[in-house]
């Protein structure tokens, strides 16, 4: 039998922990680099994810970058202004009919009052 010499290199345990990252951070979910964003790679789902994330940070009012702006742009796209105009016209018709009804009731009261007054004489 021949004698074989084995040599092994040993690291200091404390220096190893200071030098090597043992947290397995590369194996878990990673956070995207916020400085990188390619609009051409964004999806519709990305939009809604970001919208949900920033919902309360988006200002309510403003000419751009606000909830009011999003509502106005979406309303223009789906034609909601036309619906609002129809609703406004119907509300005006209701108001006119209520006024006419009130006027007719007042005429009825006046006629009844005049008839009563004539019968009393």
Secondary structure, DSSP 8 states (H G I E B T S, - for coil): ------------HHHHHHHS--S-TTTS-----TT---GGG--HHHHHHHHHHHGGGSBSS-SSSBHHHHHHHHHHHHTHHHHHHHHHHHHHHHHHHHHHHHHHHHHHHHHHHHHHHHHH-
